Amino acid sequence: MKPQCPEALGSDTLYFFGDNNFTEWRSLFQKYNAPPFSLPGTVGAYSFGIAGAGTGVPFHWHGPGYSEVVYGRKRWFLYPPDKNPKFHPNRTTLSWLLDIYPSLSEEQHPIQCTIHPGEVLYFPDRWWHATLNLDTSVFISTFLG
């Protein structure tokens, strides 16, 4: 996959995201050993993704879950629910990182990390988060709800 252009709109992200379709993805999910994480009273819904370098999703929030990288590296930026990130919803995470992030004060910086193959990141309920694929990446997200 080709890297994404920094001038692309957030809605033009080069992302292939398959939802919980066990007919289409049966062979993948039969071989997948999900991490042994769960929340009481929740059932996981898988989402499989393939994305090019420089792609990602702009800041958003939803219910809790976790993301596992199978191939490549994915950088995460997270804010707790009481802290609103400074971003434009039609801009990519890459453009946010290049244009807005440098102007943030230390107190405005998000919590951030990079996950590698075999690593899992838990994202809590209603936490703002954005992602940036540093390489062509393959990943599985599990949404708990």
C-alpha positions as CSV (number, residue, x, y, z in Angstrom):
1,M,0.0,0.0,0.0
2,K,1.2,3.5,-0.7
3,P,1.7,6.1,2.0
4,Q,-1.1,8.7,2.4
5,C,-0.6,12.3,1.3
6,P,-0.6,14.8,4.2
7,E,-3.1,17.0,2.3
8,A,-5.7,14.3,2.1
9,L,-9.1,14.8,3.9
10,G,-9.7,12.8,7.0
11,S,-12.6,11.1,5.2
12,D,-10.2,10.0,2.3
13,T,-8.1,7.8,4.5
14,L,-6.8,4.8,2.6
15,Y,-8.1,2.1,4.9
16,F,-9.6,-1.3,4.4
17,F,-11.7,-2.1,7.4
18,G,-13.7,-5.3,7.6
19,D,-16.4,-5.6,10.3
20,N,-17.5,-8.6,12.1
21,N,-18.4,-10.6,9.0
22,F,-17.6,-14.2,9.8
23,T,-18.7,-15.4,6.3
24,E,-16.0,-13.3,4.6
25,W,-13.4,-13.5,7.3
26,R,-14.1,-17.0,8.7
27,S,-10.6,-18.4,7.9
28,L,-8.9,-15.5,9.5
29,F,-10.9,-15.6,12.7
30,Q,-10.5,-19.4,13.0
31,K,-6.7,-18.9,13.1
32,Y,-6.9,-15.8,15.4
33,N,-6.1,-16.3,19.1
34,A,-7.7,-13.3,20.7
35,P,-5.8,-11.8,23.7
36,P,-7.3,-13.0,27.0
37,F,-8.8,-9.7,27.9
38,S,-12.5,-8.9,28.6
39,L,-14.7,-6.8,30.6
40,P,-17.5,-8.3,32.7
41,G,-20.8,-8.3,30.9
42,T,-19.4,-7.5,27.5
43,V,-19.0,-9.4,24.2
44,G,-16.3,-8.6,21.8
45,A,-16.9,-7.6,18.1
46,Y,-13.9,-7.9,15.9
47,S,-12.8,-5.5,13.2
48,F,-9.9,-6.4,10.8
49,G,-7.9,-3.6,9.1
50,I,-5.2,-3.2,6.5
51,A,-3.8,0.3,6.1
52,G,-0.9,2.1,4.4
53,A,1.8,4.2,6.1
54,G,0.6,7.6,7.1
55,T,-3.0,6.6,7.3
56,G,-5.1,6.4,10.5
57,V,-8.3,7.7,12.0
58,P,-8.7,11.3,13.3
59,F,-9.7,11.8,16.9
60,H,-13.0,10.2,17.9
61,W,-14.4,8.2,20.8
62,H,-16.6,5.2,21.4
63,G,-17.0,2.3,23.9
64,P,-14.1,0.4,25.3
65,G,-12.0,-2.1,23.4
66,Y,-8.5,-3.1,22.4
67,S,-6.4,-3.1,19.3
68,E,-3.7,-5.6,18.4
69,V,-1.1,-5.1,15.6
70,V,-0.3,-8.2,13.5
71,Y,2.1,-6.5,11.1
72,G,3.6,-3.0,11.0
73,R,3.5,-0.3,13.7
74,K,0.6,1.9,14.9
75,R,1.0,5.1,16.9
76,W,-1.8,6.0,19.3
77,F,-2.7,9.4,20.7
78,L,-5.2,9.4,23.6
79,Y,-7.0,11.9,25.8
80,P,-9.3,11.2,28.8
81,P,-13.0,12.0,28.3
82,D,-12.7,15.3,30.2
83,K,-10.0,16.7,27.9
84,N,-11.0,17.7,24.4
85,P,-8.3,17.4,21.7
86,K,-7.6,20.3,19.4
87,F,-8.2,18.9,15.9
88,H,-10.3,19.4,12.7
89,P,-12.5,16.4,11.8
90,N,-11.8,16.7,8.1
91,R,-8.0,16.5,8.6
92,T,-6.0,13.4,8.8
93,T,-4.0,12.3,11.8
94,L,-0.8,12.8,9.8
95,S,-1.8,16.5,9.1
96,W,-2.7,16.9,12.8
97,L,0.7,15.6,13.8
98,L,2.6,17.9,11.4
99,D,0.5,21.0,11.7
100,I,-1.2,21.1,15.2
101,Y,0.9,18.9,17.5
102,P,4.0,21.1,17.4
103,S,2.0,24.1,18.7
104,L,0.5,22.2,21.7
105,S,1.9,23.0,25.1
106,E,3.2,20.2,27.3
107,E,-0.1,20.1,29.2
108,Q,-2.0,19.7,25.9
109,H,0.0,16.7,24.7
110,P,-2.0,13.5,24.5
111,I,-0.9,10.2,26.1
112,Q,0.9,8.4,23.3
113,C,2.5,5.1,22.4
114,T,3.4,3.0,19.5
115,I,2.3,-0.7,19.4
116,H,4.2,-3.3,17.4
117,P,3.3,-6.8,16.2
118,G,1.9,-8.9,19.0
119,E,1.3,-6.0,21.3
120,V,-2.2,-4.9,22.4
121,L,-3.5,-1.5,23.5
122,Y,-6.7,-1.2,25.6
123,F,-8.7,2.0,24.9
124,P,-11.1,2.9,27.8
125,D,-14.7,3.9,27.4
126,R,-15.2,7.3,25.8
127,W,-11.5,8.2,25.6
128,W,-10.6,10.4,22.6
129,H,-8.1,8.6,20.4
130,A,-6.5,9.0,17.0
131,T,-4.2,6.5,15.2
132,L,-1.3,6.8,12.8
133,N,0.0,3.8,10.9
134,L,3.8,4.2,10.7
135,D,4.1,1.4,8.2
136,T,1.8,-0.7,6.1
137,S,-0.2,-2.3,9.0
138,V,-2.4,-5.2,9.7
139,F,-4.5,-5.1,12.8
140,I,-7.5,-6.4,14.6
141,S,-9.6,-4.3,16.9
142,T,-12.0,-5.8,19.4
143,F,-14.9,-3.5,20.5
144,L,-16.4,-4.5,23.9
145,G,-20.0,-3.7,24.3
